Amino acid sequence: MASIITATTTSGLTQSADNSGVLQLASGTGNLVTVPSVTGTAMVSGNMPAFSAYRGSGGQQSITSQVWTKVQLNTENFDSTTNYRFTPNVAGYYQMNGSLYFTGTSTVRGIVSLYKNGAELTFGNYMGSFNSTQGVAVVSTLVYMNGSTDYLELYGYVQATSPTFVDNPALSMSGYLARTA
């Protein structure tokens, strides 16, 4: 049993207690949050920002060789992106991931990068085989976002003849709030 504080529309706040050291907050409808007995900061997970988007059907995105190009993400797994960017509304530290799937008619080499507010934040590595006409590059980082004006976008750089970003779930960007500020 735990110490429970319940909010109802008929009796307001009620409290029942024991000596377990655990605090539970409940609504009159049974929604329950348990705050563990910890030392330091306890984070209660709720409706925290998270998203996942990829370049889905709609054709491949033709690009110019050796030019940084914004990836046009057009399919959401969940949440929403605006203009192919992620703009969270909660300040904090976000775990961000991106992957770039690309092809060309000659040997390809590529780099994927996360841009914050229009400037390169970090870049990832290329994974592929020598003399291949397709490849994948991945990037992952933890970044602070202010919750109001900061935004992230996915960019790619490919060296090849007739390069394209391929419409595939492997061409994606995702992220979630790891900890509030």
Secondary structure as UniProt FT lines:
FT   STRAND          3..8
FT   TURN            9..11
FT   STRAND          12..16
FT   STRAND          23..27
FT   TURN            28..29
FT   STRAND          32..35
FT   STRAND          50..55
FT   STRAND          61..62
FT   TURN            65..66
FT   STRAND          69..70
FT   STRAND          75..78
FT   TURN            83..84
FT   STRAND          85..86
FT   STRAND          92..103
FT   STRAND          109..116
FT   TURN            117..118
FT   STRAND          119..123
FT   STRAND          125..127
FT   TURN            130..131
FT   STRAND          134..145
FT   STRAND          152..159
FT   STRAND          164..165
FT   STRAND          168..180
//
